Amino acid sequence: MADISRKLGLADSKEVIRKASELRRLCDLNFNSSSIGVGEICKAIICLEMAASKFDVIFDRRRATKLSGMSDKAYTRSFNVMQNGLGVKNKLDIRELAIQFGCIRLIPIVIRGLSQYKDRFIKSLPVSRRSGSDFNRSVFTAAAFFLLAKKQKVKVDKVKLIQLCGTSESEFSNVCSSMKDLCFDVFCVLKEKKDSKEIKGNRDLLNPILKKRKLDDGDSSSGDCSSDDDDEEEDRVSCCKKIKLM
């Protein structure tokens, strides 16, 4: 570990090395890394990256990937598997993303967008479930950054962004859909039109808002109201599970 940390320019970061050594021991105890194609050198490198992220220490992934002897895709896949296996949350900072993708002007926009999304999502939940909402996962930061970069016509590598936040493409898409549905005015271009099927598929995130609009418009359509309320409650629970907030 000491030799690898020196090659990666982390020899002076004693706390990072200690944490990486701890993660490596946990890795050996929790699962067989060789079964997923991760060798000892790569395992040590990945543990160093996770430790560096925890202490906000700059880590050169390009250099690390080269040292591991793996391709970028293979290294990222191994990193995500180990990270999920150890239960380590990947910390993603808006400022670091803006610097990495060369769009500093997005920083205040993304911060405001995330804040508005959190407020609206929490208000859409039953009071009993609001305290359990967790927006600290990197996928929320990455999704907001991607959508607002697109709105501002800034090119961002979606694949790279998903890799950086350590999530799956499906979860990333689910969170993006949630943000566009609840905060269309914040994350979408005004000329974009919502597909009716997409809206129906994501109505679990919109029920509180749609219900309010119907009441405001004086909607008196017939139907079994008690049944609709039950469906809305089930949909909200399903939504929280879908994007892992509860």
C-alpha positions as CSV (number, residue, x, y, z in Angstrom):
1,M,0.0,0.0,0.0
2,A,2.8,2.4,0.8
3,D,4.6,1.7,-2.4
4,I,1.4,2.2,-4.5
5,S,0.5,5.4,-2.6
6,R,3.9,6.8,-3.4
7,K,3.5,6.1,-7.1
8,L,0.2,7.9,-7.0
9,G,1.6,10.9,-5.1
10,L,-0.2,10.1,-1.9
11,A,2.8,9.2,0.3
12,D,2.4,12.3,2.5
13,S,-1.4,11.6,3.1
14,K,-1.0,9.3,6.1
15,E,-4.7,9.4,6.9
16,V,-5.6,8.3,3.4
17,I,-3.2,5.4,3.6
18,R,-4.6,4.3,6.9
19,K,-8.1,4.5,5.7
20,A,-7.2,2.6,2.5
21,S,-5.6,-0.1,4.5
22,E,-8.7,-0.4,6.6
23,L,-10.9,-0.6,3.5
24,R,-8.6,-3.3,2.0
25,R,-9.0,-5.4,5.1
26,L,-12.8,-5.0,5.0
27,C,-12.7,-6.0,1.4
28,D,-10.9,-9.2,2.2
29,L,-13.4,-10.0,4.9
30,N,-16.6,-9.2,3.1
31,F,-16.1,-10.7,-0.3
32,N,-13.7,-12.4,-2.6
33,S,-12.4,-9.6,-4.9
34,S,-10.7,-12.1,-7.2
35,S,-14.1,-13.5,-8.2
36,I,-15.0,-10.2,-9.8
37,G,-11.6,-9.9,-11.6
38,V,-9.9,-7.5,-9.2
39,G,-6.3,-8.3,-8.5
40,E,-4.4,-7.2,-5.4
41,I,-2.8,-4.2,-7.0
42,C,-6.0,-2.9,-8.4
43,K,-7.8,-3.6,-5.1
44,A,-5.2,-1.4,-3.3
45,I,-5.5,1.4,-5.8
46,I,-9.3,1.4,-5.6
47,C,-9.1,1.5,-1.8
48,L,-6.8,4.4,-2.0
49,E,-9.2,6.3,-4.3
50,M,-12.1,5.7,-2.0
51,A,-10.0,6.9,1.0
52,A,-8.9,9.9,-0.9
53,S,-12.5,10.8,-1.8
54,K,-13.4,10.6,1.9
55,F,-10.8,13.1,2.9
56,D,-11.2,15.3,-0.1
57,V,-7.7,14.6,-1.3
58,I,-7.0,15.0,-5.0
59,F,-6.7,11.6,-6.7
60,D,-5.3,11.1,-10.2
61,R,-7.7,8.4,-11.6
62,R,-6.0,8.4,-15.1
63,R,-2.6,7.6,-13.5
64,A,-4.3,5.1,-11.2
65,T,-6.0,3.3,-14.1
66,K,-2.7,3.1,-15.9
67,L,-1.0,1.7,-12.8
68,S,-3.7,-0.9,-12.4
69,G,-3.1,-2.3,-15.9
70,M,-6.9,-2.1,-16.7
71,S,-8.9,-0.2,-19.2
72,D,-10.9,2.8,-18.1
73,K,-14.2,0.9,-18.4
74,A,-12.9,-2.1,-16.5
75,Y,-11.4,0.0,-13.7
76,T,-14.6,2.0,-13.3
77,R,-16.7,-1.2,-13.2
78,S,-14.4,-2.8,-10.6
79,F,-14.4,0.5,-8.5
80,N,-18.3,0.5,-8.5
81,V,-18.5,-3.2,-7.5
82,M,-16.0,-2.7,-4.6
83,Q,-17.6,0.5,-3.5
84,N,-21.1,-1.0,-3.4
85,G,-19.7,-4.2,-1.8
86,L,-18.2,-2.2,1.1
87,G,-21.1,0.2,1.4
88,V,-18.9,3.2,0.8
89,K,-20.8,6.3,-0.4
90,N,-19.1,8.2,-3.2
91,K,-18.9,11.9,-2.4
92,L,-19.5,14.1,-5.4
93,D,-18.9,17.9,-5.1
94,I,-20.7,20.4,-7.4
95,R,-17.6,22.6,-7.6
96,E,-15.3,19.7,-8.5
97,L,-17.7,18.6,-11.3
98,A,-17.8,22.2,-12.6
99,I,-14.1,22.4,-12.7
100,Q,-13.6,19.0,-14.3
101,F,-16.1,19.7,-17.0
102,G,-15.1,23.3,-17.5
103,C,-18.3,25.0,-16.7
104,I,-17.8,27.1,-13.5
105,R,-20.8,29.2,-14.2
106,L,-23.1,26.2,-13.5
107,I,-22.2,26.1,-9.8
108,P,-24.8,28.5,-8.4
109,I,-27.4,27.2,-10.9
110,V,-27.0,23.6,-9.8
111,I,-27.0,24.5,-6.1
112,R,-30.3,26.4,-6.5
113,G,-31.8,23.6,-8.7
114,L,-31.0,20.9,-6.2
115,S,-32.4,23.0,-3.3
116,Q,-35.7,23.5,-5.2
117,Y,-36.0,19.8,-6.1
118,K,-35.4,18.7,-2.5
119,D,-38.1,21.1,-1.2
120,R,-40.7,20.0,-3.7
121,F,-40.0,16.3,-3.3
122,I,-40.2,16.5,0.5
123,K,-43.5,18.4,0.3
124,S,-44.9,15.7,-2.0
125,L,-44.4,13.0,0.6
126,P,-46.6,12.2,3.6
127,V,-45.5,14.0,6.7
128,S,-44.5,10.7,8.4
129,R,-42.0,9.9,5.7
130,R,-40.3,13.3,5.2
131,S,-37.7,12.9,7.9
132,G,-36.4,9.7,6.2
133,S,-35.5,11.4,2.9
134,D,-31.8,11.3,2.0
135,F,-30.5,13.5,-0.8
136,N,-26.8,13.2,0.0
137,R,-26.2,10.4,-2.5
138,S,-24.0,11.5,-5.5
139,V,-26.6,10.5,-8.1
140,F,-28.8,13.5,-7.2
141,T,-25.9,15.9,-7.6
142,A,-24.9,14.3,-10.9
143,A,-28.4,14.3,-12.3
144,A,-29.0,17.9,-11.5
145,F,-25.6,18.9,-12.9
146,F,-26.4,17.0,-16.2
147,L,-29.8,18.4,-16.7
148,L,-28.8,22.0,-16.0
149,A,-25.7,21.7,-18.2
150,K,-28.0,20.5,-21.0
151,K,-30.4,23.4,-20.4
152,Q,-27.5,25.8,-20.5
153,K,-26.2,24.2,-23.7
154,V,-23.0,22.9,-22.1
155,K,-21.7,19.6,-23.3
156,V,-21.2,17.1,-20.5
157,D,-20.1,13.4,-21.0
158,K,-23.1,11.5,-19.5
159,V,-21.3,8.2,-19.3
160,K,-18.3,9.7,-17.5
161,L,-20.7,11.5,-15.1
162,I,-22.5,8.3,-14.3
163,Q,-19.2,6.6,-13.6
164,L,-18.0,9.4,-11.3
165,C,-21.1,9.2,-9.2
166,G,-20.8,5.4,-9.0
167,T,-24.4,4.6,-10.0
168,S,-26.2,2.7,-12.7
169,E,-27.6,4.2,-15.8
170,S,-31.1,3.1,-14.9
171,E,-31.0,4.8,-11.5
172,F,-29.5,7.9,-13.0
173,S,-32.4,8.1,-15.5
174,N,-34.9,7.6,-12.8
175,V,-33.6,10.5,-10.8
176,C,-33.4,12.7,-13.9
177,S,-37.1,11.8,-14.6
178,S,-38.0,12.7,-11.1
179,M,-36.3,16.1,-11.3
180,K,-37.9,16.9,-14.7
181,D,-41.4,15.9,-13.4
182,L,-41.3,17.8,-10.2
183,C,-39.2,20.8,-11.4
184,F,-39.9,21.1,-15.1
185,D,-39.4,24.9,-14.9
186,V,-36.0,24.4,-13.3
187,F,-34.4,21.5,-15.2
188,C,-36.1,21.5,-18.7
189,V,-36.0,23.7,-21.7
190,L,-39.4,25.4,-22.1
191,K,-39.9,24.2,-25.7
192,E,-39.6,20.6,-24.6
193,K,-42.9,18.7,-24.6
194,K,-43.6,15.9,-22.2
195,D,-44.7,12.6,-23.7
196,S,-48.0,11.4,-22.3
197,K,-46.8,7.9,-21.6
198,E,-43.7,9.3,-19.8
199,I,-45.9,11.5,-17.6
200,K,-48.2,8.5,-16.8
201,G,-45.2,6.3,-16.0
202,N,-43.8,8.9,-13.6
203,R,-47.1,10.1,-12.1
204,D,-46.0,8.7,-8.7
205,L,-43.8,11.7,-8.4
206,L,-46.5,14.2,-9.5
207,N,-49.6,13.0,-7.6
208,P,-49.6,15.8,-4.9
209,I,-49.1,18.5,-7.6
210,L,-51.6,17.1,-10.0
211,K,-54.2,16.7,-7.3
212,K,-53.8,20.3,-6.2
213,R,-54.1,21.6,-9.8
214,K,-57.4,19.6,-10.3
215,L,-58.8,21.1,-7.1
216,D,-57.7,24.6,-8.2
217,D,-59.3,24.1,-11.6
218,G,-62.6,22.8,-10.1
219,D,-62.3,19.3,-11.6
220,S,-65.4,17.4,-10.7
221,S,-64.8,14.2,-12.8
222,S,-66.5,11.1,-11.5
223,G,-64.7,8.1,-10.0
224,D,-64.0,6.2,-6.9
225,C,-62.0,8.8,-4.8
226,S,-61.1,6.3,-2.0
227,S,-59.5,4.0,-4.6
228,D,-57.6,6.9,-6.2
229,D,-56.2,7.9,-2.8
230,D,-55.0,4.3,-2.1
231,D,-53.3,4.2,-5.5
232,E,-51.6,7.6,-4.8
233,E,-50.3,6.4,-1.5
234,E,-48.9,3.2,-3.1
235,D,-47.4,5.1,-5.9
236,R,-45.6,7.5,-3.5
237,V,-44.1,4.6,-1.5
238,S,-43.1,2.9,-4.8
239,C,-41.4,6.2,-5.9
240,C,-39.3,6.4,-2.7
241,K,-38.1,2.8,-3.1
242,K,-37.4,3.4,-6.8
243,I,-34.8,6.1,-6.3
244,K,-33.8,4.8,-2.8
245,L,-34.7,7.8,-0.7
246,M,-36.4,6.0,2.1
